């Protein structure tokens, strides 16, 4: 290679310099805007949040339905969400089950069908669940009711996300 090949012309120097400076300035403008635009998506969804539902003193060994509301942030949108849980005492344990049938999502009720006492019953297709949420064989649901994560703080029962039991 000759020495001439290594020389950079004034035009090339200006082109490289202006391209570099222009790119740097553009990045300084575009990157903060992009970050601002996608920031809500990068935030945690709040799924790990715990919500106060009732007092431990309200619970018995019979499942009772409790409704609870909280604000849910979903990217740019905040909405009031209402959930329900069937909660009962199992010795020292607190069991909180989702009322959503694991067949097709109807709402189950406790002890509501006289032919199947002391079970959760789904009126849509006759799905049945035992007290601990286990699905009764031979009925449409193929998995147990989902179970909420439970915490007790100062006598108040907090529920987290309902998760599959299997
Ligand atoms: S939705 Fe509950 S049995 Fe079908």
Backbone and ligand atoms as CSV (ligand in chain L), in Angstrom:
chain,resi,resn,atom,element,x,y,z
A,1,UNK,N,N,0.824,-1.192,0.000
A,1,UNK,CA,C,0.000,0.000,0.000
A,1,UNK,C,C,0.861,1.246,0.000
A,2,UNK,N,N,0.526,2.172,-0.822
A,2,UNK,CA,C,1.304,3.401,-0.869
A,2,UNK,C,C,0.851,4.340,0.248
A,3,UNK,N,N,1.717,5.313,0.518
A,3,UNK,CA,C,1.373,6.272,1.560
A,3,UNK,C,C,0.130,7.061,1.203
A,4,UNK,N,N,-0.084,7.226,-0.102
A,4,UNK,CA,C,-1.237,7.986,-0.556
A,4,UNK,C,C,-2.557,7.313,-0.145
A,5,UNK,N,N,-2.536,5.949,-0.117
A,5,UNK,CA,C,-3.755,5.221,0.261
A,5,UNK,C,C,-4.167,5.491,1.701
A,6,UNK,N,N,-3.199,5.843,2.563
A,6,UNK,CA,C,-3.500,6.072,3.973
A,6,UNK,C,C,-3.954,7.494,4.262
A,7,UNK,N,N,-3.747,8.362,3.324
A,7,UNK,CA,C,-4.144,9.749,3.546
A,7,UNK,C,C,-5.651,9.892,3.469
A,8,UNK,N,N,-6.174,10.717,4.303
A,8,UNK,CA,C,-7.603,10.987,4.309
A,8,UNK,C,C,-7.807,12.379,3.751
A,9,UNK,N,N,-8.641,12.484,2.743
A,9,UNK,CA,C,-8.881,13.786,2.146
A,9,UNK,C,C,-9.702,14.658,3.087
A,10,UNK,N,N,-9.698,15.932,2.831
A,10,UNK,CA,C,-10.483,16.847,3.650
A,10,UNK,C,C,-11.962,16.472,3.586
A,11,UNK,N,N,-12.398,16.103,2.368
A,11,UNK,CA,C,-13.813,15.728,2.201
A,11,UNK,C,C,-14.154,14.483,3.044
A,12,UNK,N,N,-13.260,13.490,2.990
A,12,UNK,CA,C,-13.508,12.275,3.788
A,12,UNK,C,C,-13.493,12.590,5.279
A,13,UNK,N,N,-12.551,13.413,5.690
A,13,UNK,CA,C,-12.457,13.773,7.106
A,13,UNK,C,C,-13.760,14.441,7.574
A,14,UNK,N,N,-14.239,15.386,6.764
A,14,UNK,CA,C,-15.484,16.066,7.144
A,14,UNK,C,C,-16.660,15.100,7.152
A,15,UNK,N,N,-16.689,14.197,6.173
A,15,UNK,CA,C,-17.787,13.222,6.123
A,15,UNK,C,C,-17.792,12.339,7.366
A,16,UNK,N,N,-16.620,11.804,7.717
A,16,UNK,CA,C,-16.536,10.938,8.902
A,16,UNK,C,C,-16.900,11.708,10.167
A,17,UNK,N,N,-16.372,12.910,10.288
A,17,UNK,CA,C,-16.610,13.702,11.492
A,17,UNK,C,C,-18.088,14.057,11.643
A,18,UNK,N,N,-18.657,14.556,10.541
A,18,UNK,CA,C,-20.069,14.950,10.632
A,18,UNK,C,C,-20.974,13.737,10.845
A,19,UNK,N,N,-20.619,12.608,10.226
A,19,UNK,CA,C,-21.423,11.395,10.442
A,19,UNK,C,C,-21.360,10.964,11.911
A,20,UNK,N,N,-20.152,11.000,12.456
A,20,UNK,CA,C,-19.994,10.590,13.855
A,20,UNK,C,C,-20.720,11.523,14.804
A,21,UNK,N,N,-20.527,12.817,14.621
A,21,UNK,CA,C,-21.178,13.782,15.502
A,21,UNK,C,C,-22.694,13.737,15.322
A,22,UNK,N,N,-23.133,13.639,14.082
A,22,UNK,CA,C,-24.580,13.562,13.813
A,22,UNK,C,C,-25.200,12.333,14.437
A,23,UNK,N,N,-24.516,11.207,14.304
A,23,UNK,CA,C,-25.026,9.972,14.902
A,23,UNK,C,C,-25.096,10.065,16.403
A,24,UNK,N,N,-24.070,10.647,16.999
A,24,UNK,CA,C,-24.039,10.797,18.449
A,24,UNK,C,C,-25.194,11.683,18.921
A,25,UNK,N,N,-25.415,12.791,18.206
A,25,UNK,CA,C,-26.513,13.695,18.581
A,25,UNK,C,C,-27.873,13.028,18.379
A,26,UNK,N,N,-28.007,12.295,17.287
A,26,UNK,CA,C,-29.282,11.611,17.034
A,26,UNK,C,C,-29.558,10.583,18.127
A,27,UNK,N,N,-28.516,9.853,18.529
A,27,UNK,CA,C,-28.691,8.858,19.592
A,27,UNK,C,C,-29.100,9.535,20.893
A,28,UNK,N,N,-28.523,10.725,21.148
A,28,UNK,CA,C,-28.864,11.468,22.360
A,28,UNK,C,C,-30.316,11.889,22.403
A,29,UNK,N,N,-30.926,12.065,21.249
A,29,UNK,CA,C,-32.340,12.452,21.176
A,29,UNK,C,C,-33.243,11.220,21.131
A,30,UNK,N,N,-32.870,10.250,20.295
A,30,UNK,CA,C,-33.761,9.108,20.041
A,30,UNK,C,C,-33.801,8.134,21.226
A,31,UNK,N,N,-32.666,7.835,21.818
A,31,UNK,CA,C,-32.650,6.817,22.878
A,31,UNK,C,C,-33.509,7.191,24.091
A,32,UNK,N,N,-33.414,8.443,24.605
A,32,UNK,CA,C,-34.318,8.784,25.720
A,32,UNK,C,C,-35.791,8.690,25.338
A,33,UNK,N,N,-36.103,9.074,24.070
A,33,UNK,CA,C,-37.499,8.982,23.635
A,33,UNK,C,C,-37.958,7.525,23.581
A,34,UNK,N,N,-37.084,6.663,23.069
A,34,UNK,CA,C,-37.438,5.243,22.991
A,34,UNK,C,C,-37.613,4.665,24.389
A,35,UNK,N,N,-36.722,5.033,25.278
A,35,UNK,CA,C,-36.810,4.556,26.664
A,35,UNK,C,C,-38.121,5.023,27.315
A,36,UNK,N,N,-38.460,6.291,27.086
A,36,UNK,CA,C,-39.706,6.831,27.636
A,36,UNK,C,C,-40.910,6.086,27.073
A,37,UNK,N,N,-40.855,5.758,25.771
A,37,UNK,CA,C,-41.997,5.110,25.122
A,37,UNK,C,C,-42.220,3.698,25.642
A,38,UNK,N,N,-41.130,2.959,25.897
A,38,UNK,CA,C,-41.316,1.547,26.291
A,38,UNK,C,C,-41.200,1.347,27.793
A,39,UNK,N,N,-40.948,2.396,28.550
A,39,UNK,CA,C,-40.732,2.251,29.984
A,39,UNK,C,C,-41.833,1.485,30.715
A,40,UNK,N,N,-43.123,1.804,30.462
A,40,UNK,CA,C,-44.166,1.064,31.185
A,40,UNK,C,C,-44.111,-0.435,30.936
A,41,UNK,N,N,-43.669,-0.832,29.755
A,41,UNK,CA,C,-43.587,-2.258,29.444
A,41,UNK,C,C,-42.480,-2.915,30.257
A,42,UNK,N,N,-41.450,-2.126,30.579
A,42,UNK,CA,C,-40.329,-2.687,31.319
A,42,UNK,C,C,-40.594,-2.778,32.811
A,43,UNK,N,N,-41.630,-2.088,33.272
A,43,UNK,CA,C,-41.941,-2.129,34.703
A,43,UNK,C,C,-42.475,-3.509,35.066
A,44,UNK,N,N,-42.340,-3.868,36.348
A,44,UNK,CA,C,-42.902,-5.132,36.792
A,44,UNK,C,C,-44.422,-5.059,36.706
A,45,UNK,N,N,-45.043,-6.213,36.488
A,45,UNK,CA,C,-46.480,-6.245,36.282
A,45,UNK,C,C,-47.264,-6.160,37.573
A,46,UNK,N,N,-46.601,-6.316,38.712
A,46,UNK,CA,C,-47.331,-6.279,39.969
A,46,UNK,C,C,-47.948,-7.620,40.327
A,47,UNK,N,N,-47.611,-8.650,39.555
A,47,UNK,CA,C,-48.201,-9.959,39.829
A,47,UNK,C,C,-47.772,-10.493,41.179
A,48,UNK,N,N,-46.624,-10.034,41.671
A,48,UNK,CA,C,-46.154,-10.520,42.948
A,48,UNK,C,C,-46.755,-9.761,44.110
A,49,UNK,N,N,-47.594,-8.778,43.841
A,49,UNK,CA,C,-48.176,-7.971,44.896
A,49,UNK,C,C,-49.165,-8.787,45.728
A,50,UNK,N,N,-49.257,-8.427,47.014
A,50,UNK,CA,C,-50.203,-9.084,47.908
A,50,UNK,C,C,-51.316,-8.094,48.230
A,51,UNK,N,N,-52.530,-8.585,48.311
A,51,UNK,CA,C,-53.685,-7.716,48.527
A,51,UNK,C,C,-54.431,-8.138,49.794
A,52,UNK,N,N,-54.749,-7.150,50.635
A,52,UNK,CA,C,-55.496,-7.428,51.859
A,52,UNK,C,C,-56.905,-7.878,51.493
A,53,UNK,N,N,-57.366,-8.972,52.107
A,53,UNK,CA,C,-58.669,-9.537,51.743
A,53,UNK,C,C,-59.624,-9.591,52.926
A,54,UNK,N,N,-59.155,-10.088,54.053
A,54,UNK,CA,C,-60.043,-10.221,55.211
A,54,UNK,C,C,-59.187,-10.389,56.475
A,55,UNK,N,N,-59.861,-10.545,57.602
A,55,UNK,CA,C,-59.164,-10.792,58.859
A,55,UNK,C,C,-59.164,-12.291,59.139
A,56,UNK,N,N,-58.104,-12.764,59.755
A,56,UNK,CA,C,-58.038,-14.192,60.105
A,56,UNK,C,C,-59.222,-14.572,60.992
A,57,UNK,N,N,-59.654,-13.636,61.862
A,57,UNK,CA,C,-60.749,-13.915,62.794
A,57,UNK,C,C,-62.076,-14.199,62.073
A,58,UNK,N,N,-62.179,-13.818,60.806
A,58,UNK,CA,C,-63.395,-14.054,60.029
A,58,UNK,C,C,-63.467,-15.482,59.487
A,59,UNK,N,N,-62.336,-16.186,59.508
A,59,UNK,CA,C,-62.272,-17.489,58.833
A,59,UNK,C,C,-62.757,-18.622,59.717
A,60,UNK,N,N,-63.334,-19.629,59.086
A,60,UNK,CA,C,-63.747,-20.854,59.768
A,60,UNK,C,C,-63.232,-22.033,58.935
A,61,UNK,N,N,-63.593,-23.231,59.359
A,61,UNK,CA,C,-63.152,-24.375,58.544
A,61,UNK,C,C,-64.099,-24.631,57.370
A,62,UNK,N,N,-65.091,-23.760,57.220
A,62,UNK,CA,C,-66.022,-23.838,56.087
A,62,UNK,C,C,-65.592,-22.801,55.042
A,63,UNK,N,N,-65.408,-23.196,53.775
A,63,UNK,CA,C,-65.005,-22.204,52.766
A,63,UNK,C,C,-66.015,-21.064,52.661
A,64,UNK,N,N,-65.518,-19.844,52.695
A,64,UNK,CA,C,-66.343,-18.650,52.498
A,64,UNK,C,C,-65.777,-17.866,51.325
A,65,UNK,N,N,-66.681,-17.250,50.584
A,65,UNK,CA,C,-66.227,-16.471,49.430
A,65,UNK,C,C,-65.948,-15.022,49.849
A,66,UNK,N,N,-64.779,-14.535,49.474
A,66,UNK,CA,C,-64.394,-13.145,49.718
A,66,UNK,C,C,-64.049,-12.494,48.384
A,67,UNK,N,N,-64.594,-11.300,48.157
A,67,UNK,CA,C,-64.244,-10.509,46.977
A,67,UNK,C,C,-63.265,-9.428,47.418
A,68,UNK,N,N,-62.303,-9.146,46.589
A,68,UNK,CA,C,-61.339,-8.087,46.913
A,68,UNK,C,C,-60.944,-7.344,45.638
A,69,UNK,N,N,-60.699,-6.037,45.807
A,69,UNK,CA,C,-60.379,-5.171,44.669
A,69,UNK,C,C,-59.019,-4.526,44.870
A,70,UNK,N,N,-58.376,-4.240,43.773
A,70,UNK,CA,C,-57.089,-3.539,43.812
A,70,UNK,C,C,-56.830,-2.922,42.447
A,71,UNK,N,N,-55.900,-1.959,42.441
A,71,UNK,CA,C,-55.542,-1.306,41.190
A,71,UNK,C,C,-54.474,-2.128,40.488
A,72,UNK,N,N,-54.704,-2.406,39.221
A,72,UNK,CA,C,-53.740,-3.180,38.447
A,72,UNK,C,C,-53.175,-2.304,37.338
A,73,UNK,N,N,-51.826,-2.218,37.305
A,73,UNK,CA,C,-51.173,-1.451,36.241
A,73,UNK,C,C,-50.748,-2.406,35.149
A,74,UNK,N,N,-51.194,-2.106,33.930
A,74,UNK,CA,C,-50.864,-2.937,32.778
A,74,UNK,C,C,-50.266,-2.015,31.726
A,75,UNK,N,N,-48.935,-1.915,31.719
A,75,UNK,CA,C,-48.214,-0.988,30.844
A,75,UNK,C,C,-48.703,0.435,31.091
A,76,UNK,N,N,-49.396,1.070,30.145
A,76,UNK,CA,C,-49.813,2.470,30.291
A,76,UNK,C,C,-51.179,2.578,30.955
A,77,UNK,N,N,-51.825,1.476,31.269
A,77,UNK,CA,C,-53.222,1.482,31.670
A,77,UNK,C,C,-53.380,0.985,33.104
A,78,UNK,N,N,-54.054,1.768,33.925
A,78,UNK,CA,C,-54.338,1.357,35.301
A,78,UNK,C,C,-55.831,1.111,35.435
A,79,UNK,N,N,-56.181,-0.025,36.002
A,79,UNK,CA,C,-57.599,-0.336,36.129
A,79,UNK,C,C,-57.877,-0.953,37.491
A,80,UNK,N,N,-59.127,-0.854,37.901
A,80,UNK,CA,C,-59.568,-1.469,39.152
A,80,UNK,C,C,-59.961,-2.919,38.838
A,81,UNK,N,N,-59.333,-3.851,39.516
A,81,UNK,CA,C,-59.606,-5.261,39.278
A,81,UNK,C,C,-60.258,-5.865,40.516
A,82,UNK,N,N,-61.271,-6.684,40.310
A,82,UNK,CA,C,-61.912,-7.381,41.425
A,82,UNK,C,C,-61.720,-8.882,41.247
A,83,UNK,N,N,-61.232,-9.526,42.280
A,83,UNK,CA,C,-61.068,-10.977,42.278
A,83,UNK,C,C,-61.841,-11.574,43.448
A,84,UNK,N,N,-61.985,-12.873,43.422
A,84,UNK,CA,C,-62.664,-13.584,44.507
A,84,UNK,C,C,-61.825,-14.773,44.939
A,85,UNK,N,N,-62.069,-15.203,46.147
A,85,UNK,CA,C,-61.378,-16.386,46.657
A,85,UNK,C,C,-62.286,-17.122,47.628
A,86,UNK,N,N,-62.198,-18.438,47.605
A,86,UNK,CA,C,-62.835,-19.265,48.633
A,86,UNK,C,C,-61.767,-19.558,49.670
A,87,UNK,N,N,-62.000,-19.094,50.905
A,87,UNK,CA,C,-60.952,-19.195,51.929
A,87,UNK,C,C,-61.486,-19.962,53.139
A,88,UNK,N,N,-60.650,-20.842,53.678
A,88,UNK,CA,C,-61.028,-21.557,54.901
A,88,UNK,C,C,-59.785,-21.942,55.685
A,89,UNK,N,N,-60.020,-22.324,56.929
A,89,UNK,CA,C,-58.934,-22.773,57.794
A,89,UNK,C,C,-58.808,-24.291,57.707
A,90,UNK,N,N,-57.567,-24.742,57.541
A,90,UNK,CA,C,-57.284,-26.175,57.563
A,90,UNK,C,C,-56.253,-26.378,58.674
A,91,UNK,N,N,-56.739,-26.537,59.915
A,91,UNK,CA,C,-55.834,-26.541,61.064
A,91,UNK,C,C,-55.236,-25.155,61.199
A,92,UNK,N,N,-53.899,-25.089,61.188
A,92,UNK,CA,C,-53.224,-23.785,61.264
A,92,UNK,C,C,-53.033,-23.149,59.891
A,93,UNK,N,N,-53.324,-23.914,58.855
A,93,UNK,CA,C,-53.142,-23.391,57.489
A,93,UNK,C,C,-54.361,-22.604,57.043
A,94,UNK,N,N,-54.106,-21.632,56.193
A,94,UNK,CA,C,-55.184,-20.908,55.521
A,94,UNK,C,C,-55.152,-21.316,54.057
A,95,UNK,N,N,-56.277,-21.857,53.594
A,95,UNK,CA,C,-56.379,-22.280,52.199
A,95,UNK,C,C,-57.243,-21.269,51.461
A,96,UNK,N,N,-56.728,-20.749,50.357
A,96,UNK,CA,C,-57.471,-19.778,49.535
A,96,UNK,C,C,-57.477,-20.291,48.095
A,97,UNK,N,N,-58.674,-20.608,47.606
A,97,UNK,CA,C,-58.797,-21.194,46.271
A,97,UNK,C,C,-59.459,-20.221,45.308
A,98,UNK,N,N,-59.012,-20.277,44.081
A,98,UNK,CA,C,-59.647,-19.474,43.037
A,98,UNK,C,C,-61.015,-20.066,42.722
A,99,UNK,N,N,-62.031,-19.223,42.500
A,99,UNK,CA,C,-63.349,-19.733,42.132
A,99,UNK,C,C,-63.473,-20.047,40.639
A,100,UNK,N,N,-62.387,-19.876,39.895
A,100,UNK,CA,C,-62.453,-20.068,38.438
A,100,UNK,C,C,-62.288,-21.546,38.103
A,101,UNK,N,N,-63.326,-22.127,37.520
A,101,UNK,CA,C,-63.297,-23.545,37.150
A,101,UNK,C,C,-62.180,-23.789,36.141
A,102,UNK,N,N,-61.421,-24.851,36.367
A,102,UNK,CA,C,-60.287,-25.141,35.490
A,102,UNK,C,C,-60.707,-25.849,34.211
A,103,UNK,N,N,-62.019,-26.049,34.027
A,103,UNK,CA,C,-62.475,-26.595,32.747
A,103,UNK,C,C,-62.525,-25.469,31.725
A,104,UNK,N,N,-63.536,-24.597,31.801
A,104,UNK,CA,C,-63.652,-23.508,30.840
A,104,UNK,C,C,-63.870,-22.146,31.501
A,105,UNK,N,N,-63.608,-22.063,32.796
A,105,UNK,CA,C,-63.553,-20.747,33.419
A,105,UNK,C,C,-64.836,-20.231,34.053
A,106,UNK,N,N,-65.857,-21.053,34.208
A,106,UNK,CA,C,-67.044,-20.595,34.946
A,106,UNK,C,C,-66.689,-20.446,36.428
A,107,UNK,N,N,-67.633,-19.975,37.214
A,107,UNK,CA,C,-67.384,-19.745,38.641
A,107,UNK,C,C,-67.959,-20.889,39.465
A,108,UNK,N,N,-67.126,-21.457,40.316
A,108,UNK,CA,C,-67.590,-22.559,41.156
A,108,UNK,C,C,-68.143,-22.007,42.471
A,109,UNK,N,N,-69.048,-22.778,43.068
A,109,UNK,CA,C,-69.612,-22.414,44.375
A,109,UNK,C,C,-69.459,-23.573,45.326
A,110,UNK,N,N,-69.335,-23.222,46.594
A,110,UNK,CA,C,-69.172,-24.248,47.622
A,110,UNK,C,C,-70.527,-24.741,48.088
A,111,UNK,N,N,-70.686,-26.060,48.142
A,111,UNK,CA,C,-71.850,-26.672,48.775
A,111,UNK,C,C,-73.168,-26.185,48.148
A,112,UNK,N,N,-73.167,-26.005,46.854
A,112,UNK,CA,C,-74.336,-25.425,46.191
A,112,UNK,C,C,-75.208,-26.464,45.489
A,113,UNK,N,N,-74.737,-27.698,45.395
A,113,UNK,CA,C,-75.518,-28.734,44.725
A,113,UNK,C,C,-75.874,-29.806,45.744
A,114,UNK,N,N,-77.193,-29.980,45.960
A,114,UNK,CA,C,-77.614,-30.909,47.029
A,114,UNK,C,C,-77.204,-32.353,46.758
A,115,UNK,N,N,-76.934,-32.687,45.504
A,115,UNK,CA,C,-76.483,-34.049,45.195
A,115,UNK,C,C,-74.996,-34.259,45.497
A,116,UNK,N,N,-74.287,-33.167,45.652
A,116,UNK,CA,C,-72.842,-33.265,45.903
A,116,UNK,C,C,-72.456,-32.308,47.022
A,117,UNK,N,N,-72.886,-32.625,48.258
A,117,UNK,CA,C,-72.597,-31.725,49.383
A,117,UNK,C,C,-71.108,-31.664,49.701
A,118,UNK,N,N,-70.733,-30.558,50.317
A,118,UNK,CA,C,-69.334,-30.353,50.740
A,118,UNK,C,C,-68.332,-30.508,49.602
A,119,UNK,N,N,-68.719,-30.011,48.454
A,119,UNK,CA,C,-67.811,-29.948,47.306
A,119,UNK,C,C,-68.011,-28.586,46.635
A,120,UNK,N,N,-67.018,-28.192,45.859
A,120,UNK,CA,C,-67.202,-27.059,44.955
A,120,UNK,C,C,-67.867,-27.612,43.696
A,121,UNK,N,N,-68.891,-26.888,43.239
A,121,UNK,CA,C,-69.654,-27.355,42.075
A,121,UNK,C,C,-69.670,-26.271,41.005
A,122,UNK,N,N,-69.443,-26.665,39.778
A,122,UNK,CA,C,-69.496,-25.732,38.659
A,122,UNK,C,C,-70.788,-25.983,37.877
A,123,UNK,N,N,-71.662,-24.982,37.806
A,123,UNK,CA,C,-72.965,-25.185,37.181
A,123,UNK,C,C,-72.898,-25.315,35.657
A,124,UNK,N,N,-71.805,-24.936,35.051
A,124,UNK,CA,C,-71.764,-24.917,33.581
A,124,UNK,C,C,-71.814,-26.318,32.971
A,125,UNK,N,N,-70.925,-27.204,33.430
A,125,UNK,CA,C,-70.898,-28.552,32.869
A,125,UNK,C,C,-70.808,-29.605,33.960
A,126,UNK,N,N,-71.193,-29.229,35.178
A,126,UNK,CA,C,-71.210,-30.208,36.268
A,126,UNK,C,C,-69.838,-30.548,36.816
A,127,UNK,N,N,-68.892,-29.647,36.675
A,127,UNK,CA,C,-67.567,-29.906,37.243
A,127,UNK,C,C,-67.625,-29.917,38.759
A,128,UNK,N,N,-66.818,-30.792,39.365
A,128,UNK,CA,C,-66.814,-30.903,40.830
A,128,UNK,C,C,-65.379,-30.922,41.353
A,129,UNK,N,N,-65.235,-30.329,42.545
A,129,UNK,CA,C,-63.915,-30.261,43.186
A,129,UNK,C,C,-64.089,-30.564,44.667
A,130,UNK,N,N,-63.127,-31.283,45.228
A,130,UNK,CA,C,-63.154,-31.525,46.670
A,130,UNK,C,C,-62.796,-30.234,47.410
A,131,UNK,N,N,-62.922,-30.283,48.743
A,131,UNK,CA,C,-62.716,-29.070,49.550
A,131,UNK,C,C,-61.328,-28.453,49.322
A,132,UNK,N,N,-60.313,-29.301,49.098
A,132,UNK,CA,C,-58.967,-28.756,48.889
A,132,UNK,C,C,-58.722,-28.336,47.438
A,133,UNK,N,N,-59.776,-28.407,46.629
A,133,UNK,CA,C,-59.665,-27.960,45.242
A,133,UNK,C,C,-59.372,-29.071,44.255
A,134,UNK,N,N,-59.138,-30.275,44.752
A,134,UNK,CA,C,-58.842,-31.392,43.849
A,134,UNK,C,C,-60.049,-31.680,42.960
A,135,UNK,N,N,-59.806,-31.799,41.658
A,135,UNK,CA,C,-60.907,-32.098,40.734
A,135,UNK,C,C,-61.372,-33.530,40.914
A,136,UNK,N,N,-62.704,-33.720,40.865
A,136,UNK,CA,C,-63.283,-35.061,41.037
A,136,UNK,C,C,-63.200,-35.788,39.697
A,137,UNK,N,N,-62.620,-36.963,39.726
A,137,UNK,CA,C,-62.458,-37.751,38.502
A,137,UNK,C,C,-63.815,-38.018,37.867
A,138,UNK,N,N,-63.838,-38.015,36.562
A,138,UNK,CA,C,-65.078,-38.306,35.848
A,138,UNK,C,C,-65.909,-37.062,35.571
A,139,UNK,N,N,-65.462,-35.903,36.065
A,139,UNK,CA,C,-66.140,-34.636,35.744
A,139,UNK,C,C,-65.218,-33.852,34.806
A,140,UNK,N,N,-65.756,-32.860,34.088
A,140,UNK,CA,C,-64.964,-32.207,33.035
A,140,UNK,C,C,-63.608,-31.609,33.440
A,141,UNK,N,N,-63.463,-30.959,34.589
A,141,UNK,CA,C,-62.151,-30.360,34.886
A,141,UNK,C,C,-61.057,-31.418,35.004
A,142,UNK,N,N,-59.899,-31.097,34.485
A,142,UNK,CA,C,-58.793,-32.062,34.504
A,142,UNK,C,C,-57.656,-31.626,35.423
A,143,UNK,N,N,-57.856,-30.523,36.129
A,143,UNK,CA,C,-56.847,-30.117,37.109
A,143,UNK,C,C,-57.537,-29.423,38.282
A,144,UNK,N,N,-56.876,-29.375,39.440
A,144,UNK,CA,C,-57.475,-28.753,40.629
A,144,UNK,C,C,-57.685,-27.253,40.461
A,145,UNK,N,N,-58.527,-26.701,41.329
A,145,UNK,CA,C,-58.673,-25.245,41.389
A,145,UNK,C,C,-57.316,-24.630,41.736
A,146,UNK,N,N,-57.050,-23.472,41.180
A,146,UNK,CA,C,-55.789,-22.800,41.488
A,146,UNK,C,C,-55.829,-22.275,42.921
A,147,UNK,N,N,-54.662,-22.207,43.524
A,147,UNK,CA,C,-54.577,-21.820,44.931
A,147,UNK,C,C,-53.782,-20.517,45.063
A,148,UNK,N,N,-54.341,-19.599,45.841
A,148,UNK,CA,C,-53.663,-18.318,46.047
A,148,UNK,C,C,-52.495,-18.479,47.011
A,149,UNK,N,N,-51.465,-17.666,46.777
A,149,UNK,CA,C,-50.397,-17.517,47.762
A,149,UNK,C,C,-50.986,-16.704,48.923
A,150,UNK,N,N,-50.749,-17.137,50.159
A,150,UNK,CA,C,-51.356,-16.489,51.337
A,150,UNK,C,C,-50.274,-15.974,52.282
A,151,UNK,N,N,-50.475,-14.792,52.798
A,151,UNK,CA,C,-49.630,-14.255,53.867
A,151,UNK,C,C,-50.537,-13.644,54.922
A,152,UNK,N,N,-50.099,-13.722,56.187
A,152,UNK,CA,C,-50.849,-13.069,57.267
A,152,UNK,C,C,-49.950,-12.023,57.896
A,153,UNK,N,N,-50.460,-10.780,57.959
A,153,UNK,CA,C,-49.713,-9.697,58.610
A,153,UNK,C,C,-50.653,-8.999,59.584
A,154,UNK,N,N,-50.287,-9.007,60.847
A,154,UNK,CA,C,-51.084,-8.343,61.881
A,154,UNK,C,C,-52.550,-8.771,61.847
A,155,UNK,N,N,-52.771,-10.069,61.655
A,155,UNK,CA,C,-54.142,-10.591,61.693
A,155,UNK,C,C,-54.924,-10.405,60.407
A,156,UNK,N,N,-54.299,-9.791,59.397
A,156,UNK,CA,C,-54.982,-9.606,58.113
A,156,UNK,C,C,-54.460,-10.625,57.105
A,157,UNK,N,N,-55.397,-11.179,56.339
A,157,UNK,CA,C,-55.031,-12.160,55.316
A,157,UNK,C,C,-54.768,-11.433,53.999
A,158,UNK,N,N,-53.588,-11.649,53.456
A,158,UNK,CA,C,-53.220,-11.085,52.150
A,158,UNK,C,C,-53.113,-12.225,51.136
A,159,UNK,N,N,-53.624,-11.962,49.937
A,159,UNK,CA,C,-53.510,-12.955,48.879
A,159,UNK,C,C,-52.650,-12.426,47.738
A,160,UNK,N,N,-51.864,-13.332,47.164
A,160,UNK,CA,C,-51.063,-12.996,45.989
A,160,UNK,C,C,-51.695,-13.578,44.748
A,161,UNK,N,N,-50.885,-14.146,43.918
A,161,UNK,CA,C,-51.376,-14.679,42.658
A,161,UNK,C,C,-51.895,-16.114,42.863
A,162,UNK,N,N,-52.988,-16.457,42.168
A,162,UNK,CA,C,-53.479,-17.837,42.213
A,162,UNK,C,C,-52.673,-18.677,41.218
A,163,UNK,N,N,-52.176,-19.807,41.697
A,163,UNK,CA,C,-51.333,-20.631,40.841
A,163,UNK,C,C,-51.819,-22.072,40.822
A,164,UNK,N,N,-51.521,-22.802,39.760
A,164,UNK,CA,C,-51.941,-24.207,39.668
A,164,UNK,C,C,-51.370,-25.018,40.828
A,165,UNK,N,N,-52.132,-26.029,41.262
A,165,UNK,CA,C,-51.679,-26.871,42.370
A,165,UNK,C,C,-50.858,-28.053,41.893
A,166,UNK,N,N,-50.791,-28.253,40.559
A,166,UNK,CA,C,-49.980,-29.383,40.054
A,166,UNK,C,C,-48.841,-28.870,39.201
L,1,LIG,S1,S,-66.593,-24.633,33.044
L,1,LIG,FE1,FE,-66.763,-25.711,34.884
L,1,LIG,S2,S,-67.308,-27.692,34.286
L,1,LIG,FE2,FE,-67.087,-26.624,32.427
